[in-house]
Amino acid sequence: MVATRKEDQIMWDIYRDLFKEATPSGDFDKLVEDAPINERGQKDIGFMNYEISEDLFNQILDRHLKGKRITKLKQRMLRNTVLLGCSPRFSVIEPKTEEK
């Protein structure tokens, strides 16, 4: 499935908000602009240097996808593309240990 210009814009807006809310905060447009080109000719964005909670990630996606005039299938495509793309990694939450 190919994204339309409108869907591309939604995806870029999602990435901007994800990096703005990540730790450390980042400017997605600047990251893309300054990214080096790898051996396959792709921009190499250091997205693994940024963290975001899974809850905040989902809130940002929902905010951008809810109420848009795009099909549920396209919404799922955008969600998966962002999740599997160059979005910040999820924060690791240390499991609570029981004290004896």
C-alpha atoms as a printed R data frame, in Angstrom:
    type eleno elety resid chain resno       x       y      z
1   ATOM     1    CA   MET     A     1   0.000   0.000  0.000
2   ATOM     2    CA   VAL     A     2   1.375   3.400 -0.938
3   ATOM     3    CA   ALA     A     3   0.860   6.414  1.323
4   ATOM     4    CA   THR     A     4  -0.700   9.569 -0.067
5   ATOM     5    CA   ARG     A     5   0.767  13.027  0.509
6   ATOM     6    CA   LYS     A     6  -1.766  13.563  3.325
7   ATOM     7    CA   GLU     A     7  -0.714  10.311  5.009
8   ATOM     8    CA   ASP     A     8   2.967  11.171  4.606
9   ATOM     9    CA   GLN     A     9   2.284  14.508  6.325
10  ATOM    10    CA   ILE     A    10   0.496  12.756  9.211
11  ATOM    11    CA   MET     A    11   3.457  10.381  9.590
12  ATOM    12    CA   TRP     A    12   5.997  13.224  9.654
13  ATOM    13    CA   ASP     A    13   3.871  15.098 12.223
14  ATOM    14    CA   ILE     A    14   3.811  11.962 14.382
15  ATOM    15    CA   TYR     A    15   7.598  11.616 14.184
16  ATOM    16    CA   ARG     A    16   8.041  15.307 15.095
17  ATOM    17    CA   ASP     A    17   5.899  14.904 18.212
18  ATOM    18    CA   LEU     A    18   7.491  11.595 19.203
19  ATOM    19    CA   PHE     A    19  10.996  13.077 19.141
20  ATOM    20    CA   LYS     A    20   9.860  16.290 20.832
21  ATOM    21    CA   GLU     A    21   8.418  14.225 23.714
22  ATOM    22    CA   ALA     A    22  11.295  11.727 23.839
23  ATOM    23    CA   THR     A    23  14.179  11.676 26.298
24  ATOM    24    CA   PRO     A    24  16.325  13.493 25.354
25  ATOM    25    CA   SER     A    25  14.056  15.785 23.397
26  ATOM    26    CA   GLY     A    26  14.924  16.027 19.717
27  ATOM    27    CA   ASP     A    27  14.045  17.983 16.600
28  ATOM    28    CA   PHE     A    28  13.087  15.351 14.020
29  ATOM    29    CA   ASP     A    29  13.508  17.699 11.054
30  ATOM    30    CA   LYS     A    30  17.042  18.561 12.213
31  ATOM    31    CA   LEU     A    31  17.870  14.876 12.788
32  ATOM    32    CA   VAL     A    32  16.815  14.040  9.232
33  ATOM    33    CA   GLU     A    33  18.643  17.041  7.804
34  ATOM    34    CA   ASP     A    34  21.908  16.245  9.621
35  ATOM    35    CA   ALA     A    35  21.756  12.439  9.239
36  ATOM    36    CA   PRO     A    36  24.688  10.828  7.431
37  ATOM    37    CA   ILE     A    37  24.020   8.619  4.419
38  ATOM    38    CA   ASN     A    38  24.740   4.904  4.954
39  ATOM    39    CA   GLU     A    39  26.175   2.412  2.444
40  ATOM    40    CA   ARG     A    40  22.683   1.715  1.054
41  ATOM    41    CA   GLY     A    41  22.087   5.418  0.338
42  ATOM    42    CA   GLN     A    42  19.667   5.855  3.252
43  ATOM    43    CA   LYS     A    43  19.659   8.545  5.932
44  ATOM    44    CA   ASP     A    44  21.026   7.040  9.158
45  ATOM    45    CA   ILE     A    45  18.991   8.670 11.929
46  ATOM    46    CA   GLY     A    46  20.225   7.847 15.440
47  ATOM    47    CA   PHE     A    47  16.728   7.045 16.691
48  ATOM    48    CA   MET     A    48  17.966   4.498 19.243
49  ATOM    49    CA   ASN     A    49  19.478   7.358 21.247
50  ATOM    50    CA   TYR     A    50  15.956   8.522 22.146
51  ATOM    51    CA   GLU     A    51  13.410   6.935 24.504
52  ATOM    52    CA   ILE     A    52   9.686   7.325 24.957
53  ATOM    53    CA   SER     A    53   7.172   5.435 27.069
54  ATOM    54    CA   GLU     A    54   4.854   3.095 25.241
55  ATOM    55    CA   ASP     A    55   1.842   4.898 26.721
56  ATOM    56    CA   LEU     A    56   3.002   8.304 25.478
57  ATOM    57    CA   PHE     A    57   3.856   6.772 22.086
58  ATOM    58    CA   ASN     A    58   0.294   5.441 21.760
59  ATOM    59    CA   GLN     A    59  -1.237   8.727 22.951
60  ATOM    60    CA   ILE     A    60   0.665  10.648 20.273
61  ATOM    61    CA   LEU     A    61  -0.355   8.209 17.536
62  ATOM    62    CA   ASP     A    62  -3.983   8.247 18.657
63  ATOM    63    CA   ARG     A    63  -3.999  12.057 18.729
64  ATOM    64    CA   HIS     A    64  -2.791  12.204 15.124
65  ATOM    65    CA   LEU     A    65  -4.918   9.348 13.752
66  ATOM    66    CA   LYS     A    66  -8.283   9.749 15.492
67  ATOM    67    CA   GLY     A    67 -10.816  11.802 13.588
68  ATOM    68    CA   LYS     A    68  -8.790  11.887 10.368
69  ATOM    69    CA   ARG     A    69 -10.619  11.064  7.171
70  ATOM    70    CA   ILE     A    70  -8.583   7.961  6.432
71  ATOM    71    CA   THR     A    71  -9.650   4.341  6.582
72  ATOM    72    CA   LYS     A    72  -8.931   2.074  9.542
73  ATOM    73    CA   LEU     A    73  -6.622   0.080  7.276
74  ATOM    74    CA   LYS     A    74  -4.595   3.209  6.440
75  ATOM    75    CA   GLN     A    75  -4.510   4.145 10.136
76  ATOM    76    CA   ARG     A    76  -3.109   0.694 10.938
77  ATOM    77    CA   MET     A    77  -0.577   1.056  8.103
78  ATOM    78    CA   LEU     A    78   0.606   4.413  9.481
79  ATOM    79    CA   ARG     A    79   0.799   3.055 13.042
80  ATOM    80    CA   ASN     A    80   2.873   0.059 11.905
81  ATOM    81    CA   THR     A    81   5.105   2.169  9.670
82  ATOM    82    CA   VAL     A    82   5.942   4.512 12.554
83  ATOM    83    CA   LEU     A    83   6.366   1.658 15.036
84  ATOM    84    CA   LEU     A    84   8.725  -0.266 12.755
85  ATOM    85    CA   GLY     A    85  10.390   2.854 11.350
86  ATOM    86    CA   CYS     A    86  12.748   5.319 12.991
87  ATOM    87    CA   SER     A    87  10.650   6.139 16.050
88  ATOM    88    CA   PRO     A    88  12.334   6.459 19.463
89  ATOM    89    CA   ARG     A    89  12.758   3.189 21.344
90  ATOM    90    CA   PHE     A    90  10.435   2.361 24.212
91  ATOM    91    CA   SER     A    91  11.637   3.101 27.733
92  ATOM    92    CA   VAL     A    92  12.663   0.077 29.715
93  ATOM    93    CA   ILE     A    93  10.748  -0.243 32.952
94  ATOM    94    CA   GLU     A    94  12.587  -2.224 35.563
95  ATOM    95    CA   PRO     A    95  10.369  -4.972 37.037
96  ATOM    96    CA   LYS     A    96   9.578  -4.607 40.705
97  ATOM    97    CA   THR     A    97  11.231  -7.207 42.875
98  ATOM    98    CA   GLU     A    98   9.665  -8.526 46.006
99  ATOM    99    CA   GLU     A    99  11.631  -7.974 49.175
100 ATOM   100    CA   LYS     A   100  11.759 -10.807 51.671
